[in-house]
Structures are given as C-alpha cells and as structure tokens.
C-alpha cells in the first residue's frame, strides 16, 4: 500500500513541477512583451517630443514674422 501512495505522490509532484514550469514560462513571456511595449512607448515619446519642438519653433518664427509685419504698418 505504501508503494502505491509513493507512486501517486511522485506523479502528483511531476504534474506540479510541470505546472510551475509553465507558469514561469508564461511570466517570462509576459515580462519580455512588457519590455517591448516600454521600448515602443519610449520611441513614441521621442517622436512626439520632436514634433512638439518643431511646432514650438514654428510658433516662435510665426510670432516674429507677425511682429515684423505689424511693425511695418
């Protein structure tokens, strides 16, 4: 009877180990995906900031051009 219990425990232990390994692999894949998303968001932030800088430069240039036109009147 004891040998049957030990075999059952071994089978249950292997199933538990398999589930733990699969959980680890899922968590690892999720971590890598989150890392890729963060890199993508950083690239988007840089692009948005570059566009914002261009808009600000255009606003300054437009302000100067309007001031010149108004000064000539």
C-alpha positions in Angstrom: 0.0 0.0 0.0 2.8 2.4 0.8 4.4 1.9 -2.6 1.1 2.9 -4.3 1.0 6.1 -2.2 4.6 6.9 -3.1 4.0 6.4 -6.8 0.9 8.6 -6.6 2.9 11.3 -4.8 5.6 11.1 -7.5 3.0 11.5 -10.3 1.4 14.5 -8.5 4.8 16.0 -7.9 5.8 15.8 -11.6 2.4 17.4 -12.6 3.0 20.2 -10.1 6.5 20.7 -11.4 5.2 20.9 -15.0 2.6 23.5 -14.0 5.2 25.5 -12.2 7.5 25.5 -15.2 4.6 26.5 -17.5 3.7 29.4 -15.1 7.3 30.5 -15.1 7.5 30.4 -18.9 4.2 32.4 -19.1 5.5 35.0 -16.7 8.8 35.3 -18.6 7.0 35.8 -21.9 4.8 38.5 -20.3 7.9 40.2 -19.0 9.5 40.3 -22.4 6.4 41.6 -24.0 6.1 44.3 -21.5 9.7 45.3 -22.1 9.0 45.6 -25.8 5.9 47.7 -25.2 8.0 50.0 -23.0 10.6 50.4 -25.7 7.9 51.2 -28.2 6.4 53.8 -25.9 9.8 55.4 -25.4 10.3 55.7 -29.2 6.8 57.2 -29.5 7.6 59.7 -26.7 10.8 60.8 -28.6 8.8 61.2 -31.8 6.1 63.3 -30.1 8.7 65.4 -28.4 10.5 66.1 -31.7 7.2 67.1 -33.3 6.4 69.4 -30.3 9.8 71.1 -30.6 9.1 71.7 -34.3 5.7 73.2 -33.5 7.2 75.4 -30.9 9.9 76.6 -33.3 7.3 77.4 -35.9 5.2 79.3 -33.3 8.2 81.4 -32.4 9.0 82.1 -36.1 5.4 83.0 -36.8 5.3 85.3 -33.8 8.4 87.1 -35.0 7.1 87.3 -38.6 3.8 88.8 -37.3 5.7 91.3 -35.2 7.7 92.4 -38.2 4.5 92.8 -40.3 2.8 94.8 -37.5 6.0 96.9 -37.0 6.0 98.0 -40.7 2.4 99.3 -40.6 
